[in-house]
Amino acid sequence: HGEYTTDYKSIRVLETKECTGTNPRGMPEQVICEVVLNFKGPMKLFQPFIGSKLGVDATLRKAADGSGSYTFMFKSFDLKSNKVIANEGGTLAPHPSDDPQKTIVTMHSEVSTWIPAKLMVYYMRTMGMKTLLDQGDKYKAFKMRRGL
């Protein structure tokens, strides 16, 4: 359970699909997890459309171009029906300053059409950016407490 996030209550690895030991800190390349969501704050809007538990197929791979970047993908799905809820992914790239404490994160998200588009637009316009900035602040505070 992350100290700096509030979107979930717990994460449990159900299966490690691939682990070559080449990712940073020995992280596996692909795992299937069970995530128990925390429907507080903005997440309350999505509760009618998503169960309290969902599966996540998470991958992290070193980019083949030799840039030192990593690509990641999170495919969330309903554990009972295997129906896809969302696909999120992106790139983690070294900062141009070569400061090991800085990373450039590029993300993209794709949400299933069964979550109403009007709800997604409302969320992004009214809470999306604020939630994202709040998460960043919580993460910075977490890193400072840990001396990272």
C-alpha positions as CSV (number, residue, x, y, z in Angstrom):
1,H,0.0,0.0,0.0
2,G,1.5,3.3,-1.1
3,E,1.9,6.0,1.5
4,Y,1.6,8.7,-1.1
5,T,-1.5,7.5,-3.0
6,T,-5.2,7.3,-2.1
7,D,-6.6,5.6,-5.2
8,Y,-6.2,2.1,-3.8
9,K,-6.4,0.3,-0.5
10,S,-4.2,-2.7,-1.5
11,I,-2.3,-4.3,-4.3
12,R,-1.7,-8.1,-4.4
13,V,0.4,-9.8,-7.1
14,L,-1.5,-12.8,-8.4
15,E,1.0,-13.9,-11.0
16,T,4.4,-12.9,-12.2
17,K,4.4,-13.5,-16.0
18,E,7.9,-12.4,-16.8
19,C,11.0,-11.6,-14.6
20,T,14.4,-11.6,-16.2
21,G,16.1,-9.5,-13.4
22,T,17.1,-6.8,-15.9
23,N,14.7,-4.1,-14.7
24,P,15.8,-1.6,-12.0
25,R,15.7,-3.1,-8.5
26,G,14.8,-6.5,-10.0
27,M,11.3,-5.4,-10.9
28,P,9.5,-8.0,-13.0
29,E,8.7,-7.1,-16.6
30,Q,5.1,-8.3,-16.3
31,V,2.7,-9.1,-13.4
32,I,-1.0,-9.6,-12.9
33,C,-2.3,-7.9,-9.8
34,E,-5.5,-7.6,-7.8
35,V,-6.2,-4.0,-6.8
36,V,-8.7,-3.0,-4.1
37,L,-9.9,0.5,-4.9
38,N,-10.4,3.3,-2.4
39,F,-13.6,5.2,-3.5
40,K,-12.9,8.4,-1.7
41,G,-12.7,11.9,-3.3
42,P,-12.9,12.0,-7.1
43,M,-12.9,8.2,-7.3
44,K,-16.5,8.1,-6.0
45,L,-17.6,9.2,-9.5
46,F,-16.4,5.9,-10.9
47,Q,-17.8,3.5,-8.3
48,P,-21.0,2.7,-10.2
49,F,-19.0,1.6,-13.2
50,I,-16.1,-0.3,-11.6
51,G,-16.2,-3.0,-8.9
52,S,-14.2,-2.5,-5.7
53,K,-11.6,-5.0,-6.9
54,L,-10.1,-5.0,-10.4
55,G,-7.2,-6.8,-12.1
56,V,-4.2,-5.0,-13.6
57,D,-1.8,-6.5,-16.1
58,A,1.3,-4.3,-15.6
59,T,4.4,-4.3,-17.8
60,L,7.7,-2.5,-17.6
61,R,10.3,-2.9,-20.3
62,K,13.6,-1.2,-21.2
63,A,13.2,0.7,-24.5
64,A,14.9,-1.1,-27.4
65,D,16.4,2.1,-28.7
66,G,19.2,2.2,-26.1
67,S,18.1,5.6,-24.8
68,G,17.9,4.4,-21.2
69,S,14.1,4.9,-21.3
70,Y,11.5,2.4,-20.1
71,T,8.0,1.8,-21.4
72,F,5.1,0.9,-19.1
73,M,1.6,-0.3,-19.6
74,F,-1.3,-0.9,-17.2
75,K,-4.3,-2.7,-18.5
76,S,-7.1,-2.8,-15.9
77,F,-9.9,-5.3,-16.2
78,D,-12.8,-6.7,-14.3
79,L,-11.6,-9.8,-12.5
80,K,-14.9,-11.8,-13.1
81,S,-15.6,-10.9,-16.7
82,N,-12.1,-10.0,-18.0
83,K,-13.8,-6.9,-19.5
84,V,-11.2,-4.2,-20.1
85,I,-11.7,-1.0,-18.1
86,A,-8.8,1.1,-19.2
87,N,-5.3,1.0,-20.8
88,E,-2.7,3.4,-19.5
89,G,0.9,3.5,-20.6
90,G,3.8,5.7,-21.4
91,T,7.5,6.2,-21.1
92,L,10.0,7.0,-18.3
93,A,12.9,8.8,-19.7
94,P,16.1,10.2,-18.2
95,H,16.0,13.9,-17.6
96,P,18.3,15.9,-20.0
97,S,20.2,17.3,-17.0
98,D,21.3,13.6,-16.2
99,D,20.1,14.3,-12.6
100,P,19.2,10.8,-11.3
101,Q,16.5,12.3,-9.1
102,K,14.6,13.6,-12.2
103,T,12.6,11.7,-14.8
104,I,10.5,12.7,-17.7
105,V,7.2,10.9,-17.7
106,T,4.9,10.7,-20.8
107,M,1.5,9.1,-20.3
108,H,-1.5,8.2,-22.4
109,S,-4.8,6.8,-21.2
110,E,-7.7,5.0,-22.9
111,V,-10.9,4.4,-21.0
112,S,-13.6,2.0,-22.0
113,T,-16.6,3.4,-23.7
114,W,-18.9,2.0,-21.0
115,I,-17.8,4.7,-18.7
116,P,-19.8,7.7,-19.9
117,A,-17.8,10.3,-21.8
118,K,-19.6,13.2,-20.1
119,L,-18.4,11.8,-16.7
120,M,-14.8,11.7,-17.9
121,V,-15.0,15.2,-19.3
122,Y,-16.5,16.5,-16.0
123,Y,-13.8,14.7,-14.0
124,M,-11.0,16.1,-16.1
125,R,-12.4,19.7,-16.1
126,T,-13.3,19.9,-12.4
127,M,-10.9,17.5,-10.6
128,G,-8.5,15.8,-12.9
129,M,-5.6,18.3,-12.9
130,K,-6.1,19.1,-9.2
131,T,-6.0,15.4,-8.3
132,L,-2.9,14.9,-10.4
133,L,-1.1,17.8,-8.7
134,D,-2.2,16.6,-5.3
135,Q,-0.8,13.2,-6.0
136,G,2.5,14.8,-7.1
137,D,2.7,16.8,-3.8
138,K,2.0,13.7,-1.8
139,Y,4.7,11.8,-3.6
140,K,7.3,14.6,-3.1
141,A,6.5,14.6,0.7
142,F,6.8,10.8,0.8
143,K,10.2,11.0,-0.9
144,M,11.4,13.7,1.5
145,R,10.3,11.6,4.5
146,R,12.3,8.7,3.1
147,G,15.3,10.8,2.2
148,L,15.1,9.8,-1.5
